[in-house]
Amino acid sequence: MISNQILQNTIDGLKGIARIDLCIIDMEGKVLAATFQDAERYVQAAGNFADSPADSQVMMGCQFFKVFDEHQLEYVLLADGDNDDVYMIGKIAVFQIQNLLVAYKERFDKDNFIKNLLLDNLLLVDIYNRSKKLHIDTEVRRVVYIIEANRDKEGNDLEKVRSIYGGKSKNFVTAVDEKDIIVVRELTEHETYEDLNKTAEVILDLFRGETRQEIHIAYGTIVGDIREVSRSYKEARMALDVGKIFFKEKNIVAYSTLGIGRLIYQLPIPLCKMFIKEIFDCKSPDDFDEETLTTIYKFFENNLNVSETSRQLYIHRNTLVYRLDKLQKSTGLDLRVFEDAITFKIALMVVEYMKYMESLNY
């Protein structure tokens, strides 16, 4: 439910205002948060107080209070002192913590709903009924981001993202596994895909400079109804995977920019092998020497422009033509012809895809 850190921050704030020490003990006799040392000496007294019918009581020079969560005793709170001012601060602390319990329970309910929504675990009628119950708008523009951060076990990464997109905003930050963080972000009417990329850069900046593996962020397309949120999530998930294959140099990948990569990603491996065999016989595009491959990639980068490619490779135009002629003789494909160039480009992407799938032991 509420983390010990949240409880600690709450009573630290109250002490800063009232200058009264506070302590929170759970029903198992554990001190969860305290503003002073040796709080363990009150554990037994707190247990005795919890078993009593009183809601508050003075013992050992402290005011003891019970903190309930829907009529269920959750914590014992004690305030150091036995005068009326201490009693008032103690009651304020109890009120604050009980409100936190309600707020976190509501967030937990919404969190479960969003997780099930993303994973397509809800019937259509349940989506709208639960949205209404949880006061979630159904017809607004949203998009799903996935942040692959290999997040820490303490949940600090999740809270870091929530500090920007959680809280009182209409965005949702959650996780469906131990690796990724998911942001379901509500958009204004005028936000564009360019704005979505800027948001991804803001998220990326949160993790810059940390000693960890590289961060990858992907996002789906904009949807206008809550039932379509799962589609945006699946698109973001595909963008994350396809980005690792065809856009290795990018930390941020949008589903809308995947192009032909997303089609190749959905091909079965046997069909890919058959395609490569038919085009290159028993060879593979990555069997060419480094010089030939560099020439091919640079030629594609420059949109099949011979003059610009030779300039960037610092070679004579005739040398580039010779290399292209040599490639045509070995493969039967002339990269200066658009149709052959497309075939070769797809073949290169198919090989990259097969390598990636083999690395995952598929």
N, C-alpha and C positions, 0 to 999 in steps of 0.2 A: 504494500500500500504506500504510505508516505515513507520516504527514505529518512534515515537518521540525520542526514545532512540538512534536509529541509526542516526537521524538528529543531536541530541545533541553531540554524539561522533564525528561526522564529523566536526562540527564547533569548538568543543573543540580542536580537533587535529590541525585545521587550525590556531586557535588562539595561540596554543602552538608554532607554527612555525613562524607566522607573527606578533604576539603580537597585533593583531587588533580584537576588539570586533565585534561579528556578531550576527544576530538575524533572525529567520525565522518565518513568519506570514502567515497563510493560508487565503483562500478567504472568510472565515467566520469571520475573525478578531480575530482568536485565535493565541496566541503566542505558537508555537510548540517547539521551542528551542531557547535559548539565552545564551550568555556568560557573561551577566551583569544583574544587577537588574533594575527594573522599565521599562522593555521593553514595557509594556502596553501603555505607553505614545506615542508610535509611531504607534499604531494601526490605528487611524483615518487617519494619513498621508499616511500609507500604503494603506488604502482603496482608498483614492483620487488618489494615484499614479497608482493603479491597473486599475482605470477607464480612465487613460490618455493614449494617443497613444505612449508615450515614453517607451523605453526598459530600460533606466536607467535615474536617475535624482538625483540632490543634494537637500536635504531638511533637515531642522533642524540640520545642521552640519553633516549629514550622506549621504552616497551614497546608493540610493535605486535601486534594480535590480529586474527584472521579471524572474521567473524560469518557463519554459514551459515544458509540457509533451505532445509531438506530437502536437504542435501548440495550446495546451490548457493551459491557465495560471493556474499554480498549486500553487505556493508560491510567496511571496514577500520576498526578502532577503535584509537586510540592513547592511552596514559596517560602523563602527564608524569612521568618518573623511571625508574630502572632497578633499584630494590631489591625485596625480596620483598613488602613492603606494597603497592607500586604494582602488582606482578604480580597480587596477590590482588584488588585493587579492579578491575583490568582484567578479570579472569575473571568477577567478579560482574557487571560492566557487560555483558559479552558474554552471560552467562546471561539477564540481564534483557531485553536487546534481542531475543534469540532467542525468548523467551517472548512478547514483544510481537508478533513476526512471526506466531507460531502463533495468538495470540488474534485478531489483526486478520484473518488469513486465514479463521478460523472465522466471524468476523462478516461477512466478505465473502461467504462461502458462504451464510450465513443471509440476508444482504441480497438476494442474487440470488434465493433461493428465495421470499422474501416478495414481491419485485417480480413474479415470474412468477405467484405465487399471486393477487395482486391483479388482474393483467391477464388471468386465465383462460388462461394459457399452459401449464398442466399437466394431464395426464390424472389421473383420480381415483386410480388405483393409484400414480402417481408422487407425488401429494401425501402419501399415507400412508407410502410407502417413504422418501421424503426427510425427512419429519418425524421418523421413527424414527431415521434416520441422524444427523440434526442435533440429536437429543434435544429436540424441540419437542413439547409436549403437544398432542394432537389434540382432546380433548374437554374444553375449558374455555371459559368465557364470555369473549368478546372483542368489541370494537367498534373501528371505524376512524374516525379523525379526519383531516380534510384542512385544512391551514393554508395559505392563500393569502397569501404574504408577499413575493412577488417577491424571493426570497432572493438574497443576494450571491454573487458568483462564488467567493469564498474559502471558502465552506462554513461560515462562522461561525454562520449561522442554524441550520443542520442540527445542528451541534455543541452549540449553545445548548439546543435541544430534547432532544438526546441526553443532555445533562448531567442532565436530570430523569428522562427515561423510557428511557434506554438503559442502558449499563453492564451490571451483573450482574442487572438486572431481567429479567423475562420479557416485557417489551414490546419492540416493534421500531419503530425510527425510520428512515425511508428516503425516497426521492424517485424518481418515475418521469418527471419532466420538470424543467425549469430554474426553474419558477415555484412549485410547491407542495411542502410537506413533509407526509409521511404518517406518522401514528402508529397502529400496531396495538397496542391496549392490552388487556392481560389484566385481567379483572375478578374481584373476589371474589364469593362467592355472594350477598351481600346488597346489592351496589351497585345503585342505581336510576338512572333517567334524570335525576333531580334531581342525583345525584352526578356523572353524566357532564357536565352543564352546568357544575358547579363546576370540574371538571377543565379544561374549555374556557376558563373564566375565568382559571385559573392560567396556561395557555399564552398567553392574550391579554396577561396582565400582563408576560410576558417581553419583549414588543415595545412596550409602552407608552412613550411619550416619545421614540421614535426618529423621526428625520426621514425618513419614507418614506410611500408610499401607505397607505391604510387597510388594516388586517389583517382578513381574513375567515376564520372557522373554521366548519366544518360537520362533523357526524358522523351515521353511519348508525344502524341498530338493532342491538341486542345479538344475537349469534349464539352457538350452543353447540358448533359443530363447525368445525374448521379449514377444511373445504371450503366453508363458507358465508362466509368472510372476504371473498371477492371481492364477494359480494352487499352486505355492509355498506359496502364501498368504493364500489360503484356508487350506493348510496343517499346516501352522503356527497357524492359528486360531483354528484348531482342536487340535493341540498339546497343546495350551494354556488351552483349556477346559478339555481335557483328563488328563493333568498334575495335575489339581486341584482335580481330582477324585482319580487317582491311584498313583500319585507321589507328595503327599502333602509336603514332606520334601525337594523337589527340587525347587530352584528359576529359574533354566534354564532347559527347556525341548525341545528336538529335535523330530521332527515328525518321523524320522527314528528309534527312540528308543521306540516308543509307544507299539510295539508288539501287542499282542492280545487285548490290551486296546482300540485301535482304531476301532476294529471290534465290540466290545461290545458297544461302544459309539453310534454306528449307529443302534443298535437294538431297535425296538419299545417296549415301556414299557409293553403292554399286553403280548407280547411274553416272556419277561423276567419273568413276574409273573408266566406264565404257566410253564416255565422251572424250577423255584424254587419249585413250587408246585409238579411237577413230581419227582424231585430229593429228596426233603425232606418232602414230603407229606404236612402237614399243618405247619411245622416248618420253621425256617429260620436259616441260618448258624450263624448269629450274636446273636441268642438266647442262645448259649452256654455260660457257665460261663467263667470268665476272665482267669482262669487257663487253661481251655481247649483251648481257643482261642490263648493264648500265646504259648501253646505247638504246635498248628497247624502252626502258622506263623513261629515259630523257626524251625520246621521240614522242611517247604518249603524253608526257607533261607539256610538251609544246604543240599539242594538237596536230601532230603529223607534219609539222613544218620543218623541212629539211634544212633550210638556211639557219633558222634560229637554233635548232638542235646542234648543228655542227659548230656554231659560234660558242654555245655554252659548253660543249665538250672539248673546245680548243683543238678541233681537227678540221682538215680541209673538207669542203663539201663532197669532193669526189671520194674521199676516204669513207664518209658516212654512206654514200651511195653504194660503195663496194661492200660494206658490212651488211647493208639491207639486201643486196643481191645474193650474198653468201647465205644469209638467213632464209631467203626465198628458196634457194636450191635445196637446203636441208629440210625445210618444213613444207614447202609448197605454198606458203603464205607470203604475200607481198604486203608489208605493213604500210606501203604508200597507197594501197587500195583500201577504202573505208571498210568494206565488208570483211576483208581479211584481217584488218587491224582490230575490228570488234571481236572476231573469233579468237584472235590471239589474246586480247585483253581478258576476255571471259575465261579462257583457259588458264591464264596466270592466276586469276582470282579463285578458280576452282581448285587449283593446286594448293594455294594458301589455305583454303577452307579445309581440304583433306588433311593437310599437315596439322592444323589446329585440332581437328576432331581426333586424329590419331594421338595427339599429345594428351587428350583427355581420356584415352583408353577406350574410345568408342569402337 
